[in-house]
Each structure stands twice: as structure tokens, then as C-alpha cells.
């Protein structure tokens, strides 16, 4: 727990990214604590050369479906993240222990077309920016 404030820097470090990979793989009790730290900086971590590998392993290999939904929340606009947390006991977890996804967050916003449209446009813009940047890096 002494290293918790440095988790983001450790993900971005050339050498400690391997330690973070081992923590993610062998310490499932650390994962719920790690997710809020990573989801705040998800786009910048995806663009970082060293942080993308342990983050990819976390999402693809070791995360449960509940942990994946919590990680993906890093792409949501701020208004969805703020209002999604009001009716929950933890970060994005219902009282039943179920994680609400984007569909559940949009349902809670009501039938207002403007709010849903704005949220979906923000998510589309964020994901498109990440996708274009990754394409540029691959070429």
C-alpha cells in the first residue's frame, strides 16, 4: 500500500511496468484499488509506450467482466462518471454488486435526447482520437 500513490508512474516506467504486471496478475486484491487510479488517466496511459503493455494485459488477460466495465468508465464523459456514482455504495457498483455499464448510465439519464446525444458524442470523440493516434503510431 505504500506504493499506491506511485502506481501511475510505475505503469509508465521502463522497468517497474513489469512489477505492475506481476501485481495485476498475482494479486487480485490489488485490482479493485488499481482501477480508480488507472481509469482517471486511461487515455494518457494508452498513449504511453511503456504503460500500454501492462494495461493491455490487465484488460485482456486478468480482469473480470466487472473490472473491465470499471476500467472502460475512463472513456465516459465527466457528467456520466459523476452522476453514475450517486446511487451506488462504491465506485460504479450497485448495492447488488453489479456494475452499471454505459447502457445503464444512459437509462438513468432519462429520455432527454440532448443529454444522451452529448454523452455519446463525447465518447465517440474520445475513442476516435485514441483510434486515430494508434493508427498513426502503427504506421
C-alpha positions as semicolon CSV with decimal commas, in nm:
position;residue;x (nm);y (nm);z (nm)
1;X;0,000;0,000;0,000
2;X;0,299;0,231;0,034
3;X;0,332;0,234;-0,344
4;X;-0,030;0,325;-0,414
5;X;0,038;0,695;-0,488
6;X;0,305;0,594;-0,742
7;X;0,104;0,336;-0,937
8;X;0,057;0,559;-1,239
9;X;0,428;0,648;-1,252
10;X;0,514;0,281;-1,210
11;X;0,294;0,191;-1,508
12;X;0,481;0,447;-1,717
13;X;0,827;0,343;-1,600
14;X;1,053;0,137;-1,824
15;X;1,140;-0,113;-1,551
16;X;0,861;-0,105;-1,293
17;X;0,596;-0,183;-1,555
18;X;0,700;-0,546;-1,509
19;X;0,632;-0,522;-1,136
20;X;0,291;-0,373;-1,209
21;X;0,221;-0,662;-1,447
22;X;0,308;-0,910;-1,171
23;X;0,088;-0,726;-0,919
24;X;-0,203;-0,730;-1,163
25;X;-0,155;-1,098;-1,240
26;X;-0,081;-1,245;-0,897
27;X;-0,259;-1,007;-0,656
28;X;-0,630;-0,994;-0,740
29;X;-0,693;-0,798;-0,420
30;X;-0,495;-0,505;-0,565
31;X;-0,703;-0,482;-0,884
32;X;-1,008;-0,305;-0,732
33;X;-0,774;-0,049;-0,576
34;X;-0,582;-0,003;-0,900
35;X;-0,883;0,057;-1,125
36;X;-0,982;0,405;-0,996
37;X;-0,620;0,519;-1,030
38;X;-0,591;0,394;-1,386
39;X;-0,935;0,489;-1,518
40;X;-0,874;0,859;-1,445
41;X;-0,571;0,859;-1,676
42;X;-0,678;0,590;-1,921
43;X;-0,621;0,780;-2,246
44;X;-0,278;0,910;-2,146
45;X;-0,173;0,561;-2,031
46;X;-0,285;0,411;-2,362
47;X;-0,064;0,659;-2,549
48;X;0,237;0,590;-2,327
49;X;0,479;0,338;-2,477
50;X;0,556;0,154;-2,153
51;X;0,215;0,174;-1,984
52;X;0,015;0,029;-2,270
53;X;0,153;-0,325;-2,228
54;X;0,058;-0,387;-1,861
55;X;-0,272;-0,205;-1,915
56;X;-0,350;-0,427;-2,212
57;X;-0,261;-0,740;-2,016
58;X;-0,479;-0,623;-1,728
59;X;-0,781;-0,571;-1,953
60;X;-0,734;-0,867;-2,189
61;X;-0,597;-1,141;-1,965
62;X;-0,663;-1,086;-1,597
63;X;-0,964;-0,856;-1,546
64;X;-1,306;-0,997;-1,468
65;X;-1,609;-0,860;-1,651
66;X;-1,686;-0,636;-1,355
67;X;-1,330;-0,497;-1,357
68;X;-1,347;-0,442;-1,734
69;X;-1,664;-0,237;-1,700
70;X;-1,499;-0,027;-1,431
71;X;-1,190;0,030;-1,647
72;X;-1,392;0,132;-1,952
73;X;-1,557;0,402;-1,743
74;X;-1,240;0,601;-1,803
75;X;-1,374;0,679;-2,151
76;X;-1,704;0,814;-2,019
77;X;-1,754;1,191;-2,001
78;X;-1,727;1,353;-1,659
79;X;-2,103;1,402;-1,622
80;X;-2,170;1,030;-1,657
81;X;-1,895;0,946;-1,408
82;X;-2,024;1,198;-1,155
83;X;-2,392;1,111;-1,170
84;X;-2,332;0,739;-1,206
85;X;-2,173;0,731;-0,860
86;X;-2,464;0,887;-0,669
87;X;-2,678;0,575;-0,636
88;X;-2,402;0,331;-0,552
89;X;-2,213;0,216;-0,247
90;X;-1,872;0,209;-0,418
91;X;-1,731;0,335;-0,743
92;X;-1,981;0,231;-1,010
93;X;-2,109;-0,071;-0,820
94;X;-2,478;-0,110;-0,738
95;X;-2,590;-0,227;-0,398
96;X;-2,631;-0,573;-0,556
97;X;-2,263;-0,571;-0,656
98;X;-2,345;-0,529;-1,026
99;X;-2,150;-0,274;-1,228
100;X;-2,357;-0,046;-1,445
101;X;-2,230;-0,009;-1,797
102;X;-2,290;0,273;-2,041
103;X;-2,637;0,147;-2,119
104;X;-2,737;0,161;-1,752
105;X;-2,592;0,510;-1,715
106;X;-2,783;0,633;-2,019
107;X;-3,106;0,479;-1,890
108;X;-3,062;0,665;-1,561
109;X;-3,027;0,993;-1,751
110;X;-3,387;0,961;-1,869
111;X;-3,539;1,013;-2,210
112;X;-3,380;1,350;-2,274
113;X;-3,231;1,324;-2,619
114;X;-2,986;1,612;-2,573
115;X;-2,807;1,467;-2,271
116;X;-2,774;1,121;-2,423
117;X;-2,662;1,266;-2,756
118;X;-2,398;1,482;-2,588
119;X;-2,265;1,186;-2,387
120;X;-2,249;0,958;-2,690
121;X;-2,079;1,229;-2,898
122;X;-1,816;1,280;-2,626
123;X;-1,747;0,906;-2,605
124;X;-1,728;0,881;-2,984
125;X;-1,481;1,170;-2,998
126;X;-1,260;1,021;-2,725
127;X;-1,250;0,677;-2,882
128;X;-1,193;0,819;-3,231
129;X;-0,899;1,025;-3,102
130;X;-0,743;0,716;-2,943
131;X;-0,801;0,508;-3,256
132;X;-0,650;0,770;-3,491
133;X;-0,349;0,814;-3,266
134;X;-0,291;0,438;-3,255
135;X;-0,315;0,416;-3,633
136;X;-0,056;0,693;-3,664
137;X;0,174;0,510;-3,424
138;X;0,142;0,185;-3,617
139;X;0,238;0,348;-3,948
